[in-house]
Amino acid sequence: MDYNSNQKKLVLPEYGRNIQNMVDHVLTIEDREERQRAAQTIIDVMGNLYPYLRDVEDFRHKLWDHLCIMADFKLDIDYPYALPDMEVLRAKPNKIPYNSGRIKYKHYGIVVQKMIKRTAEFDEGPDKDLLVQMIADHMKKCYLTWNKETVDDERVMADFQELSKGRIDVPDDFQLKDSKDLIFNTKKKNPKQQGKRQNQKKR
């Protein structure tokens, strides 16, 4: 048995091995007119794989581009569209510039550090107090993601103070939310639905 793993790698796997074999066969046809007709037949078969797109002009253009690519730019026919640029197609993508910034506590993430830094710039008032509460609760939730057994509120607030570099004054009576309130989202039941259920129980 001839396994696919023993055959050459598919250029465009989404079309399958049979389409690639058809393209390889077209390359061996010597008569240009017959080769042109065979190429058109392959395009029709490729279009049948996506019947909802085959009559769209841009998609037809893409099919001819894909035929050219699967033939490794060696198919000598009259293409109805300009051929794709081989150099651009084979060019290596640019490297992704990864963030090289240092994350103090990875379980909180870089976003929390930036939020605390921005919050420190706020003027004292209820808006700043609300931000501090939300960020601290979020830090506790992040902590619970890695350690659901125990979470030390004092440890979370110490990390908060360290990340703020002492620029945010947190009151001594500051309270974090309970762990169960951070993990489980309690949804209020619809009063109408509750009434229906109670009536059904009475019946």
N, C-alpha and C positions, 0 to 999 in steps of 0.2 A: 504494500500500500504506500502511495506517495503522500506523505504528510505535508501539511502546509509549512510546518516548522523547518522542513528540509528545502523549501523553495525560497526564492529571493524575496526580500522584504517588500511589502506593498507600499507604493508611494503614497497613495490615498486610500487607506483601508476602508473608508466609508462606502466605497463602490464595490468592494469584494474582489475575490480572486478571479471570478469568471470575466468581469469587465476588463481586468488587467490582462488576462489571457487574450481577449479579443483585441486589445490595443497592441499587444506584442505580435499578434498575427497580421494586423494591418501593416505593420512595419515591413513585413516580408512580401507584400503584394507589389509586384513590379509595375503593373499597368497603372498609370496615374489616375485615369478616370474611374477605374474599379476601386482604387484606393480611396478616392474622394467619396464614392458612394458608401463604401464600408465605414468610413469615418462618420458620415452622416447617420448611418444606422446605429453606430455606437452612441452617438449623441442622443438619438431618440430613446435608446434603451436606458441610458443614464437619466434622461428626463422622466421616464416612467417610474423611476424610483421615488420621485418627488412630483406626483401629478398635479398638486396644487400650486407648483411653482414653474412648471416646465414652459408655460406660455409667457412668463414674465421676461421682458427683454434683458434686464440686468442678469437674471438667472441663466438665460441662454448664453450670454457672454461668459459667465462663470464656467459653464459646462465646457465650452471650447477651450478656455484656459486650462481647465483640469485635464482635458484630453491631451493638450500639448505637454503638460507637466508629466502625465503618466507615460507619454512617449519619449520623455527625456529630451524634448525639443528636436527630435530627429524625424518627425513625421512630415514628409514633404507633400502638403496639400494646400489648397486655397482656403485659408481661414477667413471667415466673414468678419472677424474682428482683429484688431492689432494684437500681436502676441505679447504676453507678459515679459517683463525685463528679467532675464536670467540672472544677471548680477544682483539685482535687488532681491530676487526671490531666494538666492543662496547666501545672501549676506547674513552674518551673524548679528543677532539682536544686541543692542547696547546693554551693558551691565546695569542691573538695578542698584541705585545708590542706597544701600542699607543704612539705617540710622545708627550712628556710632555713639550716640549720647549714652551716658552711664545711667542705669536705672538702680537707684539705691535699694529698693525692695521690689523684687520682680513680681511677687504675689499681688502687689498693689498696681503695678504697671506704670508706664510713663505718663499716661493721661492724668492720673491722680496727682503726680508731682506737678504737672503743669497747672492743674486746677488750684492746688494749694498755693502755688506761686502767684497765680492771678488773683486769688482771693485775698492774699496779703496786701495787695495794692488797693483794696476797697477801703472806703472810709468806714469808721465804726458806725454801726446802726443795725436795724432789723434785717436788712438784706444780707449783710455780711454774716450775721448770726445764723441765718437760714442756710447760707452756703456752707458754713462750718459744720452745721448739723448734718446736712446731706452728704458732704464729703466723708465725714467721720463714720456715718452709718454705712456708706458704701465701702469704706476700708474694712469695716468689721465683716461685711458680707463677703468681700474678697478673702478675708482671713478664714472665714468659715468654709469657703470653697476648698481650701487645702487641709483644713483641720476641723472636722465637724464635731469632734469629741469635746474639745475644750477651746474656749476663746477668752483671752484675758483683756477686758476693756482697758485696763491700765496700760497694757502693752500696746494696744491700738492707739491710745491717746499719746503715749510716749513717742510712737513712730510719727504721729501727726505733728507733734511739736518739733521733732528732729527734721522732718521734711519741710516744715515752715521756717526752719532756722530761727525759731523764737520770735518771729515777726507777727504771730497771731496769738493774742491772749485768750485762753480758754478758761471760763469760770471754773472754780473748784467744784461746784455742784452740777457740772455738765454731765448729762446722762445720754448714753447710747441706747438705741432701741434693743429690745430683747431679741435673742437669736431666732426664736420661733417666728417673730414678726418679719424678720429679714429673709428667712428661707422660704416660708410658706406665704403665698399671697391669698389672704382671706377675702373672698368675694361676698358682697352683700347679696342676700337672696332677694329676688323680686317678691314684694308683698302679695301680689296677685297670685303668683305661683304657689306661695306658701299657703294661701287661703284655699286654693284648689286641692292641694295635697291633704290639708286638714279635713276638708269636706269628704274626700275620697276615703280617708281613714274612718270617719264617722259612719259612712255607709257600710 
